[in-house]
């Protein structure tokens, strides 16, 4: 794995470098926002993971996340923040982060979060800047894992369609969240269930990350058709496309 760690505290970077080496990961470090964007843009397809501090000199973490997302809507980003404000954490997720870890953190915890996010991201494969995406050749009957008539989803190509139109620029977590809900139409999932099924580890009651990802997912769905992710107040969320074709 090739990681870009964007962190202005060099002692934190040096500490994490030891843990990255134990995992045989290739780690590179940027110490301010402007340097980070420049390093990422030099070879955006080469990075497998970004860890991003929220408080940075030059350009803050929110701005860096937005700049990275202009180039790559799918590279996994874990935001590192010392802020306790719920609004800051939700805003970070809305700006493109896939996950966040609050400082001070255990290096072992961060490594676990990186592995969990990487497992999900690898399901979609990786395309280098010198390659053209190649769709797998499959039988027509095997084309979609989920096909309700109005909605189709292909796990191999990481593509989802509503009324024949592709739902574009889904991040790895957004795709997994949509797949989890769509696999069982009209079944209500609590936030706790979605955290366990999609994020692959316990959040210990921190459910607002689900709400932030649902919000972004809904915005992308609404660009192509009617809303199919419904809120069940006091319980959670469900997928229901029964009226999507009307």
VOGU-3710 file (C-alpha; in Angstrom, 3 decimals, decimal comma):
1> xxxxxxxxxx> 0,000/0,000/0,000  1,222/3,502/-0,836  0,105/6,057/1,748  0,275/9,840/1,757  0,176/11,075/5,353  -0,594/14,793/5,550  0,413/15,847/9,053  2,206/18,986/10,300  3,349/17,330/13,542  6,605/15,594/12,609
11> xxxxxxxxxx> 6,698/13,552/15,817  3,346/12,000/14,897  4,630/11,278/11,376  7,813/9,677/12,712  5,823/7,526/15,095  3,466/6,337/12,351  6,367/5,677/9,992  7,509/2,870/12,316  4,066/1,261/12,245  3,772/1,660/8,471
21> xxxxxxxxxx> 7,117/-0,104/8,037  5,894/-3,017/10,146  3,027/-3,426/7,667  5,455/-3,125/4,714  3,584/-0,062/3,484  5,261/2,711/1,502  4,585/5,987/3,308  5,215/9,546/2,133  4,686/12,645/4,237  3,483/16,188/3,570
31> xxxxxxxxxx> 3,695/18,803/6,317  1,411/21,529/4,972  -1,676/21,707/2,792  -0,068/23,192/-0,305  2,702/20,586/-0,338  0,112/17,835/0,094  -1,964/18,898/-2,910  1,160/19,231/-5,038  2,413/15,762/-4,052  -0,968/14,161/-4,693
41> xxxxxxxxxx> -1,452/15,828/-8,093  1,972/14,695/-9,337  0,681/11,098/-9,532  -2,927/10,881/-8,288  -3,508/7,311/-9,473  -0,556/5,965/-7,474  -1,933/6,640/-3,992  -3,852/3,893/-2,188  -4,679/5,833/0,992  -4,631/9,392/2,353
51> xxxxxxxxxx> -4,504/10,299/6,038  -5,300/13,976/6,421  -4,854/16,220/9,451  -7,587/18,842/9,743  -5,369/21,614/11,158  -2,650/22,380/8,608  -0,591/25,446/7,690  -0,959/26,920/4,210  -4,229/25,187/3,333  -6,401/23,508/5,950
61> xxxxxxxxxx> -7,577/19,923/5,795  -11,048/20,797/4,517  -9,549/22,628/1,537  -7,045/19,854/0,878  -9,823/17,247/0,882  -11,851/19,330/-1,577  -8,833/19,726/-3,895  -8,053/16,003/-3,804  -11,670/15,149/-4,568  -11,561/17,353/-7,678
71> xxxxxxxxxx> -8,912/15,004/-9,054  -9,996/11,707/-7,511  -13,516/11,032/-6,226  -12,556/7,573/-4,971  -9,123/7,602/-3,258  -9,770/6,630/0,388  -9,286/9,508/2,851  -9,086/9,205/6,638  -9,275/12,564/8,382  -7,250/13,081/11,571
81> xxxxxxxxxx> -8,595/15,789/13,828  -8,037/17,104/17,339  -11,363/18,904/17,205  -14,208/17,585/19,302  -16,937/19,486/17,481  -19,509/17,229/15,843  -20,076/19,821/13,111  -16,373/19,793/12,162  -16,344/16,010/11,867  -19,529/15,875/9,811
91> xxxxxxxxxx> -18,267/18,711/7,595  -15,058/16,770/7,000  -17,054/13,752/5,856  -19,187/15,928/3,618  -16,040/17,454/2,084  -14,960/14,019/0,912  -13,371/12,102/3,806  -14,396/8,446/4,128  -13,620/8,156/7,822  -12,097/10,109/10,689
101> xxxxxxxxxx> -9,961/9,422/13,742  -9,903/11,846/16,657  -6,567/12,857/18,184  -4,913/11,723/20,335  -5,196/8,310/18,724  -3,570/4,921/19,137  -1,348/3,983/16,175  -2,866/0,500/16,308  -6,337/2,019/15,961  -5,294/4,053/12,931
111> xxxxxxxxxx> -3,700/0,994/11,303  -6,939/-0,952/11,871  -9,009/1,837/10,332  -6,685/1,989/7,307  -6,940/-1,768/6,777  -10,721/-1,738/7,060  -11,065/1,107/4,560  -8,516/-0,472/2,205  -10,425/-3,776/2,147  -13,508/-1,970/0,925
121> xxxxxxxxxx> -11,656/0,150/-1,614  -9,883/-2,834/-3,169  -13,183/-4,403/-4,140  -13,358/-1,849/-6,925  -9,811/-2,427/-8,203  -7,333/0,300/-9,077  -6,665/1,982/-12,426  -3,302/3,592/-13,023  -2,936/6,789/-14,997  -1,521/4,774/-17,945
131> xxxxxxxxxx> -4,424/2,347/-18,144  -7,928/2,474/-19,504  -10,644/0,926/-17,338  -11,661/-2,441/-18,740  -15,119/-3,754/-18,020  -15,238/-7,486/-17,332  -16,866/-9,692/-19,938  -19,849/-11,342/-18,297  -22,961/-13,084/-19,442  -26,006/-10,841/-19,713
141> xxxxxxxxxx> -27,760/-12,826/-16,993  -24,780/-12,255/-14,679  -24,368/-8,578/-15,456  -25,889/-7,195/-12,267  -25,747/-8,446/-8,693  -28,890/-6,450/-7,954  -31,601/-5,760/-10,545  -35,007/-4,535/-9,427  -36,077/-3,253/-12,825  -35,624/0,372/-11,780
151> xxxxxxxxxx> -32,226/-0,080/-10,130  -29,169/-2,113/-11,111  -25,838/-2,616/-9,327  -22,693/-4,429/-10,465  -20,152/-5,204/-7,726  -17,430/-6,161/-10,203  -17,472/-2,849/-12,067  -18,605/-0,853/-9,006  -21,390/0,720/-11,051  -24,968/1,546/-10,072
161> xxxxxxxxxx> -27,832/2,692/-12,288  -31,244/4,192/-11,598  -33,732/4,197/-14,468  -30,899/3,461/-16,863  -28,739/6,394/-15,732  -25,466/5,803/-13,904  -25,084/7,176/-10,384  -21,661/8,747/-10,867  -18,638/9,470/-8,671  -19,565/7,170/-5,804
171> xxxxxxxxxx> -16,826/6,867/-3,207  -16,002/3,333/-1,975  -18,026/3,841/1,183  -21,010/5,339/-0,676  -21,081/2,377/-3,067  -20,886/-0,128/-0,214  -23,599/1,703/1,690  -25,885/1,714/-1,356  -25,209/-1,974/-2,019  -25,906/-2,944/1,599
181> xxxxxxxxxx> -29,258/-1,184/1,588  -30,269/-2,305/-1,923  -29,504/-5,971/-1,258  -32,531/-6,069/1,030  -35,132/-3,646/-0,373  -37,537/-2,130/2,147  -35,667/-3,667/5,085  -34,881/-1,028/7,683  -31,256/-0,856/8,840  -30,313/0,942/12,028
191> xxxxxxxxxx> -27,249/3,182/12,026  -25,469/0,681/14,262  -26,105/-2,118/11,757  -24,821/-0,011/8,870  -21,657/0,876/10,792  -20,925/-2,810/11,361  -21,823/-3,949/7,836  -20,236/-1,139/5,813  -17,390/0,143/7,971  -16,360/-3,323/9,133
201> xxxxxxxxxx> -15,594/-2,318/12,721  -17,260/-0,825/15,758  -17,765/2,939/15,996  -18,813/2,748/19,648  -22,003/4,711/19,185  -20,604/7,308/16,779  -23,423/7,224/14,246  -23,157/10,624/12,574  -20,757/9,282/9,954  -23,686/7,251/8,553
211> xxxxxxxxxx> -25,862/10,362/8,295  -23,097/12,304/6,524  -22,557/9,537/3,954  -26,305/9,096/3,417  -26,587/12,823/2,710  -23,848/12,716/0,051  -25,239/9,502/-1,445  -28,698/11,028/-1,736  -27,306/14,078/-3,518  -25,714/11,855/-6,153
221> xxxxxxxxxx> -28,846/9,734/-6,568  -31,016/12,818/-7,036  -28,893/13,868/-10,023  -30,251/10,914/-12,018  -33,691/10,148/-10,625  -36,087/10,012/-7,675  -34,825/9,367/-4,159  -34,638/5,667/-3,230  -32,954/5,992/0,179  -35,649/6,679/2,749
231> xxxxxxxxxx> -35,389/7,682/6,392  -37,411/5,683/8,896  -37,595/8,157/11,756  -36,288/6,874/15,053  -34,941/3,682/13,472  -32,621/4,193/10,496  -32,670/3,929/6,696  -34,044/1,677/3,972  -33,841/1,273/0,197  -37,190/1,445/-1,621
241> xxxxxx> -37,423/2,019/-5,378  -40,992/0,846/-5,851  -42,029/4,283/-7,089  -38,823/5,129/-8,922  -40,053/4,075/-12,364  -43,240/6,129/-12,289
//
